[in-house]
Amino acid sequence: MAQENTNSFKDKLKAWGKFFISAYFIKNFCIWLGSILLFFVLVFLALRVYTRHSQEVSVPSVEGMTLEQAQKLILERKLEPVISDSVYNSSVAPGTIIPGGQIPRAGYSVKEGRKVFLTYKTWSKEITEMPDLNGRSLVDCQEQLRLRGLLLGNVKKEKGSHNDLFKEARINGAKISKGKKLYKGDVIDLIMWEKDDNSDDSDSFSDYNSGADTEDNIIEEDEF
């Protein structure tokens, strides 16, 4: 009886041995092994693409460069240059990027492929007007100025009953109201409210809508 069990066990081993060296097993084992290797290769490649896609680059400084030079440098950083506006500015040569004429500004870390908006100096002055900034935050004010071809200058804070809301706009120290005629490229200084817990709610947002401008440094209507 013991001899029969021994022979049966040997027969099973021989059968398994024949199975493991059979063409059927080798074929399916190679397919399985290849699938595993392919899976790991795809995962590795996906991780490389994801890591490269999430890499951040520093926005270069292109102020003062010609449009061609600025676009070339931005493309070299794997960013996308976009011409957003042209304004008149006496501090740079025509066709060059004006001071503050790039968004995001130089040194900001952004993802590859991010758009960099450029504003360059035109060959002649262009007319624009002061937008309505009343009740807007600083971020909104900057965007509204940009859309009108105006540049954000100094920003000051004054205590009041509101927080981070527009109070007053000035150009070269002169107070200006919405709708006032200006030149594209003019630099606008802003005064923003800063919350003061001791103030009451009777403070006004600003006298921005009153139309009372300081006359110095403001474009006169008869110039047009």
Backbone bond lengths (Angstrom), bond angles and torsions (degrees), N, CA, C in turn:
res aa  C-N    CA-C-N  psi(-1)  N-CA   C-N-CA  omega(-1)  CA-C   N-CA-C  phi
1 M - - - 1.469 - - 1.517 111.66 -
2 A 1.323 116.01 -42.63 1.460 121.52 179.57 1.516 110.38 -65.08
3 Q 1.351 116.17 -35.75 1.458 120.79 178.89 1.521 110.36 -64.73
4 E 1.346 116.02 -39.44 1.471 119.84 179.91 1.525 110.97 -64.95
5 N 1.371 116.05 -40.43 1.481 119.55 178.74 1.524 110.91 -63.91
6 T 1.339 115.57 -39.86 1.463 119.97 -180.00 1.523 110.26 -63.87
7 N 1.304 116.70 -44.51 1.471 120.82 179.05 1.527 111.50 -63.97
8 S 1.341 114.94 -38.21 1.471 118.91 179.12 1.526 110.73 -64.15
9 F 1.326 116.26 -41.43 1.472 120.31 179.69 1.520 111.22 -65.48
10 K 1.354 115.71 -40.34 1.459 119.81 178.12 1.523 111.21 -64.81
11 D 1.314 114.81 -38.37 1.474 118.80 179.05 1.535 110.65 -63.46
12 K 1.346 116.25 -39.52 1.466 120.29 178.39 1.522 111.54 -64.33
13 L 1.340 115.14 -41.88 1.467 119.07 178.90 1.519 110.86 -62.54
14 K 1.333 115.45 -42.27 1.462 119.47 179.07 1.527 110.22 -63.11
15 A 1.342 115.80 -39.84 1.462 119.85 -179.54 1.522 111.00 -64.30
16 W 1.350 115.64 -43.99 1.468 119.66 177.77 1.518 110.72 -65.03
17 G 1.313 116.52 -39.92 1.458 119.77 178.93 1.517 111.46 -61.28
18 K 1.348 115.12 -43.23 1.458 118.85 178.39 1.533 111.00 -64.49
19 F 1.377 115.11 -35.04 1.472 118.37 -179.61 1.527 111.14 -66.48
20 F 1.364 115.69 -42.65 1.468 119.36 -177.05 1.525 112.96 -69.55
21 I 1.297 117.57 -21.63 1.466 119.01 178.62 1.524 111.48 -104.72
22 S 1.327 114.67 7.06 1.461 118.27 -179.50 1.527 110.04 -76.30
23 A 1.314 116.48 156.08 1.457 121.93 179.33 1.523 111.06 -63.15
24 Y 1.317 118.04 -33.79 1.468 122.55 -179.71 1.526 110.43 -63.38
25 F 1.358 116.05 -47.63 1.463 119.45 -178.84 1.524 111.06 -66.89
26 I 1.348 116.09 -45.93 1.466 119.77 -178.25 1.526 110.70 -60.53
27 K 1.331 116.91 -41.23 1.459 121.25 179.50 1.527 111.32 -62.25
28 N 1.313 116.32 -49.62 1.467 120.06 -178.72 1.529 112.23 -69.07
29 F 1.329 117.55 -33.86 1.460 120.75 176.99 1.526 110.74 -65.26
30 C 1.327 116.30 -42.12 1.469 120.21 178.44 1.528 110.95 -64.13
31 I 1.338 116.17 -39.35 1.473 119.70 177.71 1.530 110.07 -63.65
32 W 1.309 117.68 -44.13 1.465 122.08 179.82 1.524 110.59 -63.84
33 L 1.331 116.03 -46.33 1.460 120.06 -179.35 1.530 110.71 -63.92
34 G 1.331 115.96 -41.72 1.465 119.84 178.64 1.522 112.02 -63.28
35 S 1.332 116.67 -37.82 1.469 120.79 178.64 1.520 111.07 -64.30
36 I 1.333 115.77 -41.71 1.463 119.87 178.49 1.521 110.85 -63.29
37 L 1.329 116.62 -46.34 1.466 120.25 179.51 1.525 111.37 -62.38
38 L 1.336 117.07 -41.55 1.457 121.39 179.31 1.525 110.88 -63.00
39 F 1.331 116.29 -39.44 1.459 120.68 178.87 1.523 110.83 -60.58
40 F 1.338 116.53 -46.81 1.464 119.74 -178.89 1.528 111.70 -67.60
41 V 1.329 117.04 -35.75 1.470 120.09 177.08 1.520 110.67 -63.63
42 L 1.349 117.35 -43.75 1.459 121.37 179.07 1.519 111.68 -64.37
43 V 1.325 116.73 -40.06 1.461 120.37 177.31 1.523 110.51 -63.34
44 F 1.316 116.83 -43.42 1.465 121.61 179.74 1.527 111.00 -61.78
45 L 1.346 116.83 -45.14 1.466 120.68 179.45 1.516 111.10 -65.58
46 A 1.320 117.01 -39.11 1.473 120.54 179.45 1.524 111.01 -63.90
47 L 1.330 116.05 -39.95 1.460 119.76 178.28 1.529 111.14 -65.62
48 R 1.314 117.17 -38.27 1.460 120.20 178.67 1.525 110.72 -64.87
49 V 1.333 116.24 -43.96 1.468 119.86 179.29 1.516 110.28 -63.88
50 Y 1.337 116.93 -42.92 1.462 120.43 -179.30 1.525 111.02 -64.63
51 T 1.316 116.58 -42.85 1.465 120.40 -179.87 1.511 110.97 -64.33
52 R 1.325 117.44 -42.94 1.461 120.82 179.87 1.515 111.08 -66.96
53 H 1.348 115.99 -37.47 1.466 120.13 -179.38 1.522 111.28 -67.04
54 S 1.325 117.07 -32.94 1.453 120.74 -176.33 1.526 112.51 -89.28
55 Q 1.327 117.84 3.29 1.450 120.40 179.67 1.518 110.14 -68.45
56 E 1.319 115.77 142.55 1.448 120.79 178.36 1.520 109.60 -104.97
57 V 1.326 114.96 146.71 1.462 120.77 177.68 1.517 108.03 -125.62
58 S 1.315 115.38 157.59 1.454 121.19 179.93 1.524 109.82 -90.25
59 V 1.323 116.41 131.08 1.462 120.93 179.67 1.529 108.71 -67.95
60 P 1.331 118.51 125.59 1.465 120.47 -178.72 1.524 111.50 -75.94
61 S 1.316 116.21 159.80 1.460 121.19 175.73 1.529 108.76 -88.26
62 V 1.334 116.09 119.60 1.467 120.43 -178.26 1.526 111.67 -120.23
63 E 1.323 117.99 6.29 1.458 120.60 179.04 1.525 109.96 -63.31
64 G 1.320 116.51 133.18 1.455 121.51 -178.70 1.517 113.55 90.38
65 M 1.347 117.71 -12.36 1.456 121.21 177.72 1.521 110.34 -82.50
66 T 1.326 116.18 159.29 1.456 119.74 171.54 1.524 108.68 -71.43
67 L 1.327 115.72 162.63 1.459 119.20 179.30 1.523 111.49 -57.01
68 E 1.325 116.11 -42.75 1.465 120.29 -178.28 1.518 111.20 -63.36
69 Q 1.335 116.82 -44.18 1.459 120.51 179.14 1.527 111.23 -64.51
70 A 1.331 116.11 -42.85 1.464 120.61 -178.55 1.523 111.10 -64.03
71 Q 1.320 116.77 -44.71 1.461 120.59 -179.27 1.527 111.02 -64.11
72 K 1.319 116.81 -40.81 1.460 120.54 179.92 1.522 111.36 -62.82
73 L 1.338 116.71 -45.92 1.455 120.77 -178.87 1.521 111.39 -65.18
74 I 1.313 116.81 -40.77 1.466 120.29 -179.96 1.528 110.94 -65.19
75 L 1.332 116.58 -40.81 1.463 120.32 178.05 1.519 111.21 -64.53
76 E 1.334 117.03 -35.65 1.462 121.01 178.41 1.521 111.43 -63.37
77 R 1.323 116.42 -27.90 1.473 120.62 177.28 1.531 111.68 -87.06
78 K 1.337 116.55 8.70 1.462 122.61 179.33 1.526 111.39 63.52
79 L 1.334 115.27 36.21 1.449 122.79 174.40 1.523 108.60 -114.55
80 E 1.329 117.17 168.59 1.460 121.57 -176.38 1.530 110.70 -112.02
81 P 1.342 118.35 112.38 1.466 120.42 177.74 1.525 111.05 -76.81
82 V 1.326 116.67 136.06 1.463 122.39 178.56 1.519 108.27 -133.31
83 I 1.324 117.07 122.01 1.463 121.16 177.33 1.523 107.61 -79.80
84 S 1.321 116.05 113.21 1.465 120.16 -175.22 1.520 112.79 -97.79
85 D 1.355 117.86 -28.30 1.462 118.47 -176.61 1.524 109.82 -167.44
86 S 1.333 114.43 164.73 1.464 122.08 172.33 1.516 108.12 -130.37
87 V 1.325 116.90 133.41 1.458 121.49 -177.43 1.525 109.17 -135.84
88 Y 1.316 115.03 166.10 1.461 119.10 175.47 1.518 108.80 -94.43
89 N 1.317 115.99 131.59 1.459 121.56 179.71 1.520 107.81 -147.93
90 S 1.320 116.44 124.29 1.463 121.06 -173.94 1.522 113.83 -78.14
91 S 1.333 117.50 -8.38 1.463 119.61 -174.06 1.523 113.30 -86.97
92 V 1.339 118.23 -10.85 1.463 120.48 -179.26 1.520 110.14 -134.03
93 A 1.323 115.37 166.60 1.466 120.54 -179.85 1.524 110.39 -77.45
94 P 1.332 116.87 152.63 1.476 119.90 177.89 1.525 111.50 -57.16
95 G 1.324 116.22 141.56 1.454 120.78 178.63 1.510 114.46 84.34
96 T 1.328 118.12 6.02 1.461 121.34 179.88 1.528 110.22 -112.30
97 I 1.340 114.91 159.18 1.460 120.78 -179.09 1.525 109.03 -72.60
98 I 1.326 116.72 126.79 1.459 121.11 -176.21 1.526 110.73 -77.70
99 P 1.334 118.41 161.68 1.470 121.00 173.78 1.522 110.70 -58.41
100 G 1.306 116.75 131.29 1.460 121.50 -177.19 1.514 112.97 74.96
101 G 1.345 116.20 12.48 1.459 120.04 -174.86 1.506 114.85 -94.10
102 Q 1.322 117.45 26.70 1.465 120.15 174.50 1.513 109.62 -137.02
103 I 1.327 115.42 133.91 1.464 122.72 177.80 1.529 108.02 -132.48
104 P 1.365 118.55 121.94 1.459 129.50 -0.23 1.534 111.63 -67.56
105 R 1.310 116.41 160.16 1.453 121.76 -179.94 1.527 111.04 -74.34
106 A 1.317 114.74 164.34 1.467 121.28 -177.89 1.521 110.85 -59.61
107 G 1.334 114.89 139.03 1.453 120.78 177.08 1.516 114.29 96.69
108 Y 1.325 118.13 -14.96 1.460 120.71 178.58 1.535 109.24 -69.03
109 S 1.322 116.17 141.17 1.459 121.84 175.82 1.516 108.98 -92.60
110 V 1.316 116.40 122.29 1.468 121.42 -177.94 1.519 109.22 -134.56
111 K 1.324 116.43 166.24 1.456 121.50 176.98 1.531 110.27 -75.20
112 E 1.324 116.47 151.06 1.458 120.78 175.48 1.527 109.97 -58.26
113 G 1.317 115.84 141.15 1.452 120.54 -179.53 1.514 113.56 91.24
114 R 1.336 117.80 -4.91 1.469 121.25 -179.73 1.536 109.96 -65.13
115 K 1.324 116.46 142.35 1.463 121.43 177.72 1.526 110.78 -77.90
116 V 1.324 115.93 136.69 1.461 122.13 174.54 1.527 107.17 -115.23
117 F 1.334 117.21 113.73 1.455 122.30 -176.35 1.524 109.95 -85.21
118 L 1.330 115.15 131.85 1.460 121.10 -174.62 1.526 111.05 -118.36
119 T 1.328 115.16 140.94 1.460 121.81 174.08 1.530 107.40 -124.19
120 Y 1.321 116.20 125.24 1.461 119.63 -177.35 1.523 110.73 -117.90
121 K 1.326 114.68 164.84 1.467 119.77 -178.71 1.518 110.26 -80.34
122 T 1.329 115.03 128.31 1.449 120.27 175.41 1.520 109.65 -83.60
123 W 1.324 115.67 173.06 1.456 119.78 -176.75 1.530 112.53 -85.86
124 S 1.314 117.98 -9.75 1.466 121.27 177.88 1.520 109.27 -147.30
125 K 1.322 116.21 158.82 1.452 120.83 -178.88 1.524 110.86 -69.84
126 E 1.331 114.52 140.35 1.457 120.17 176.57 1.526 109.07 -118.12
127 I 1.327 115.05 142.47 1.451 120.77 -176.68 1.526 110.90 -88.84
128 T 1.321 115.73 140.71 1.456 122.50 173.71 1.523 107.42 -141.60
129 E 1.293 117.97 -172.55 1.452 120.27 176.91 1.513 110.16 -142.04
130 M 1.310 114.40 158.65 1.459 120.93 -177.63 1.521 109.71 -71.05
131 P 1.344 117.88 126.47 1.473 120.15 179.19 1.520 111.98 -75.79
132 D 1.302 115.69 166.45 1.467 121.75 176.33 1.526 108.46 -82.32
133 L 1.328 116.50 111.44 1.463 121.32 -177.99 1.523 112.48 -106.48
134 N 1.299 117.25 0.43 1.461 120.17 -174.67 1.531 111.78 -58.70
135 G 1.334 115.67 129.26 1.456 121.22 178.14 1.512 114.93 79.13
136 R 1.330 118.27 5.48 1.468 121.47 -177.07 1.527 111.31 -95.72
137 S 1.334 114.64 153.82 1.458 121.02 175.16 1.524 109.33 -78.49
138 L 1.327 116.18 171.08 1.460 120.66 -179.38 1.525 111.18 -61.84
139 V 1.331 117.04 -41.04 1.465 120.60 179.42 1.521 110.66 -62.34
140 D 1.329 116.27 -43.58 1.464 120.26 178.69 1.522 111.47 -65.47
141 C 1.327 116.41 -39.56 1.470 120.56 178.66 1.519 110.93 -60.78
142 Q 1.331 116.84 -45.24 1.463 120.45 -179.97 1.519 111.02 -61.41
143 E 1.328 116.96 -40.20 1.458 120.36 -179.54 1.533 110.84 -68.19
144 Q 1.329 117.31 -41.03 1.461 120.30 178.61 1.524 111.29 -64.83
145 L 1.311 117.03 -39.21 1.468 120.34 177.14 1.530 110.08 -64.08
146 R 1.327 116.49 -42.96 1.461 120.50 -179.47 1.521 110.93 -61.31
147 L 1.335 116.69 -41.40 1.460 120.08 -179.36 1.524 112.24 -63.79
148 R 1.338 116.75 -26.38 1.465 120.90 178.06 1.527 112.45 -94.02
149 G 1.333 116.68 4.36 1.459 119.53 179.53 1.512 113.46 79.16
150 L 1.312 117.26 18.51 1.461 122.60 -179.79 1.531 109.72 -102.83
151 L 1.319 115.88 154.51 1.462 120.87 -176.65 1.524 110.01 -110.19
152 L 1.315 115.25 142.83 1.463 120.71 177.02 1.511 109.48 -81.68
153 G 1.335 116.13 126.42 1.457 121.61 178.29 1.514 111.20 -99.42
154 N 1.321 116.38 -129.32 1.459 121.43 -179.97 1.522 110.46 -75.91
155 V 1.322 114.51 146.81 1.465 121.11 177.38 1.528 108.46 -122.03
156 K 1.331 115.73 122.16 1.456 120.94 178.21 1.525 109.34 -115.51
157 K 1.340 115.74 155.81 1.457 121.65 179.44 1.528 109.63 -115.59
158 E 1.319 115.49 141.55 1.456 121.94 173.89 1.521 108.98 -128.57
159 K 1.332 115.88 140.38 1.458 120.53 -178.83 1.530 110.54 -67.81
160 G 1.310 115.44 139.83 1.455 120.65 178.84 1.510 110.64 -168.74
161 S 1.321 115.98 -166.46 1.463 120.99 -176.44 1.525 112.60 -89.80
162 H 1.333 117.00 -2.17 1.456 121.47 -178.95 1.523 109.72 -118.88
163 N 1.306 116.13 161.55 1.459 120.11 -178.65 1.522 110.79 -124.84
164 D 1.341 116.39 126.69 1.452 123.24 177.09 1.531 111.95 55.87
165 L 1.326 116.44 40.76 1.456 121.23 175.32 1.528 109.37 -120.69
166 F 1.326 115.11 149.12 1.454 121.43 -175.86 1.533 112.26 -62.98
167 K 1.333 115.38 138.29 1.460 121.08 175.89 1.519 111.40 -117.71
168 E 1.357 115.89 -48.11 1.463 118.22 -171.46 1.521 110.42 -157.57
169 A 1.355 115.49 150.05 1.468 121.52 177.19 1.520 108.95 -122.38
170 R 1.321 115.76 144.18 1.463 120.98 179.68 1.534 109.89 -140.26
171 I 1.336 115.34 152.35 1.447 122.04 173.30 1.523 108.11 -132.33
172 N 1.313 115.96 119.31 1.468 121.62 -175.44 1.526 111.13 52.65
173 G 1.322 115.73 37.75 1.457 121.00 178.48 1.510 114.75 86.25
174 A 1.335 118.26 -9.17 1.465 121.79 -178.15 1.522 110.32 -93.16
175 K 1.310 116.79 130.93 1.454 121.75 179.84 1.533 110.22 -73.96
176 I 1.320 116.94 136.96 1.459 121.44 -178.39 1.523 110.37 -131.44
177 S 1.317 115.80 152.55 1.463 121.92 179.36 1.516 109.51 -114.43
178 K 1.321 116.66 170.72 1.461 121.92 -178.54 1.529 110.13 -61.99
179 G 1.334 114.79 147.41 1.454 120.78 177.68 1.510 114.77 84.23
180 K 1.335 118.57 -5.20 1.462 120.74 -178.95 1.516 110.06 -70.45
181 K 1.334 117.00 138.58 1.456 122.01 -179.64 1.527 110.25 -72.21
182 L 1.328 114.87 131.27 1.459 122.07 -179.92 1.519 108.81 -138.69
183 Y 1.320 115.21 174.07 1.452 120.62 173.38 1.520 109.45 -101.08
184 K 1.326 116.81 141.72 1.459 119.40 172.85 1.524 108.60 -60.02
185 G 1.305 115.66 136.90 1.456 120.58 -177.47 1.506 112.90 99.05
186 D 1.344 117.48 -10.67 1.460 120.11 175.46 1.523 110.00 -62.50
187 V 1.323 115.39 145.05 1.465 121.44 -178.97 1.525 108.77 -98.77
188 I 1.320 115.36 124.65 1.459 121.52 -176.62 1.527 109.80 -109.01
189 D 1.331 115.86 123.29 1.464 121.31 174.05 1.525 108.86 -90.52
190 L 1.321 115.79 141.42 1.464 120.50 -178.04 1.521 111.56 -119.47
191 I 1.312 114.62 146.70 1.460 121.74 170.02 1.522 106.52 -116.04
192 M 1.323 115.97 123.27 1.461 121.89 -176.90 1.526 109.78 -113.72
193 W 1.321 114.67 147.40 1.458 119.04 174.76 1.525 110.31 -70.32
194 E 1.312 115.44 146.39 1.461 122.37 172.25 1.528 107.51 -128.03
195 K 1.300 117.06 128.17 1.465 122.14 -173.02 1.520 111.93 -56.65
196 D 1.316 114.78 127.30 1.458 122.10 174.78 1.520 107.39 -120.03
197 D 1.315 116.81 112.81 1.462 121.00 -175.35 1.520 112.87 -63.00
198 N 1.327 116.38 -19.52 1.463 119.59 -178.15 1.520 112.80 -89.11
199 S 1.349 116.80 -6.99 1.452 119.09 -178.17 1.516 110.35 -87.26
200 D 1.355 116.27 157.63 1.454 120.05 176.98 1.518 109.31 -96.83
201 D 1.312 116.96 174.97 1.453 122.56 -175.92 1.517 113.07 -84.25
202 S 1.326 116.71 8.94 1.457 119.09 -178.82 1.523 112.35 -83.08
203 D 1.375 116.62 -9.35 1.454 119.50 177.90 1.511 109.80 -63.37
204 S 1.289 117.48 135.82 1.459 121.03 177.13 1.505 110.03 -82.27
205 F 1.340 116.32 158.58 1.459 118.99 176.59 1.518 109.39 -62.74
206 S 1.325 117.80 -50.06 1.464 122.47 179.51 1.505 108.16 -177.45
207 D 1.323 114.88 171.95 1.458 119.36 172.37 1.519 108.97 -101.03
208 Y 1.345 114.80 28.71 1.455 122.68 -174.98 1.521 112.20 -61.69
209 N 1.318 117.14 -35.31 1.452 120.80 -176.45 1.527 113.52 -88.32
210 S 1.328 116.57 0.89 1.450 118.81 -176.26 1.520 112.44 -74.53
211 G 1.339 116.52 -18.86 1.460 120.39 -179.41 1.508 112.71 78.12
212 A 1.329 118.27 8.36 1.463 121.15 -179.20 1.511 109.47 -90.10
213 D 1.316 117.68 97.17 1.457 122.67 179.59 1.516 110.35 -100.05
214 T 1.325 115.23 148.82 1.449 119.59 167.28 1.517 107.31 -73.14
215 E 1.306 118.24 131.99 1.463 120.59 -169.25 1.513 113.49 -74.21
216 D 1.335 118.65 -24.88 1.461 120.59 -177.83 1.520 110.17 -66.66
217 N 1.336 115.63 139.46 1.469 122.92 173.97 1.526 113.53 66.11
218 I 1.316 118.81 17.11 1.450 121.21 177.47 1.522 108.77 -110.11
219 I 1.327 117.25 138.01 1.453 121.67 -179.13 1.516 109.18 -65.87
220 E 1.317 117.89 128.79 1.453 122.21 177.70 1.522 109.67 -80.91
221 E 1.332 116.38 146.73 1.449 121.26 -177.68 1.525 111.95 -61.12
222 D 1.354 117.46 -33.04 1.466 118.34 -176.55 1.514 112.83 -74.87
223 E 1.347 117.62 -2.36 1.470 119.69 175.79 1.516 110.43 -74.23
224 F 1.302 117.59 -14.62 1.457 121.24 -176.70 1.521 110.21 -105.21
